[in-house]
Amino acid sequence: MGEQQPVLFDLDEENGVATIVLNRPKRGNALNPGMQHGVMSFLEKIENNPLVHVLVLTGRGKYFCTGMDLGASNQNALQAGLDEGKENDPAKKGLEFFERISTFPKPVIGRANGPAFGGGVGLLLCCDFRIMPESSFLCFSEVKRGIVPALISYFILQQATGFHVKRHMLLGDRFSAAVAQQEGMVSDVVADVKELDAVTNRYVNELRSSAPQAMSSVKSLVRFQTGHSAAENREHVQSVFRKTVHSPEAMYGIGAFAQKQKPDW
């Protein structure tokens, strides 16, 4: 399959995993409307598929994602959208794109095949698990282009320490996968592509043994706690407990445990 398809998709229902591949390697998998639309379309396709337990997001070529496409054609389209506003507002659409991945009900594994810049870092941090080769790096390069990483900051600052993020955003420096892991932005650092695949597959297999609705509830539970008061969170966790403790999924899982069987989710 050629680069004319900005996004590739693979569905392995037998193993319960879907894979989305950013496919603009000659442009460093830079984000443009076509790529964003492709990703969103595939997310919609698998969201309610009960045979898909896990989503893997990765890139083709040297880079995972180099952020917003700074090419002339994309910048012209961006300006046209800013002029039109409302439904075509690129700020609104960009935020919706990152939010769609961040709030996707199924676990998302970010398999970073290479370095990530700007919006590519934001894309990776919208994933629940983030795996990078030790030779790769992250870079908030926007400030070097006179741009502010505004949209991605909404998602990054919910989970990474503001002090570290601000420092990297001001410097626009390239920091290693090891540093990103130390600062809470990356979950796993691996030696090479072989280990990248091994760790990805390990997560897929582990997640296959977790209950789908319970995983979705965990994601929304954690997300809710950001931006809500202690009192609101107290009420919310009680509500989640009441709704899930005797759900059909919970009863099946408890029954399988009692019978010393592995549940077939």
Buried (B, 14 or more C-beta within 10 A) or exposed (E): EEEEBBBBBEBBEEBBBBBBBBBBBEBBBBBBBBBBBBBBEBBEEBEEEEEBBBBBBBBBBBBBBBBBBBEEEBEEBBEEBEEEEEEBBBEBBBBEBBBBBBEBBBBBBBBBBBBBBBBBBBBBBBBBBBBBBBEBBBBBBBBEEEBEBEBBBBBBBBBBEEEBBEBBBEEBBBBBBBBBBEBEBBBBBBEEEEBBBEBBBEBBEEBBEBBBBBBBBBBEBEEBEEEEEEEEBEEBEEEBEEEBEEBEBBEBBEEBEEEEEEBEB
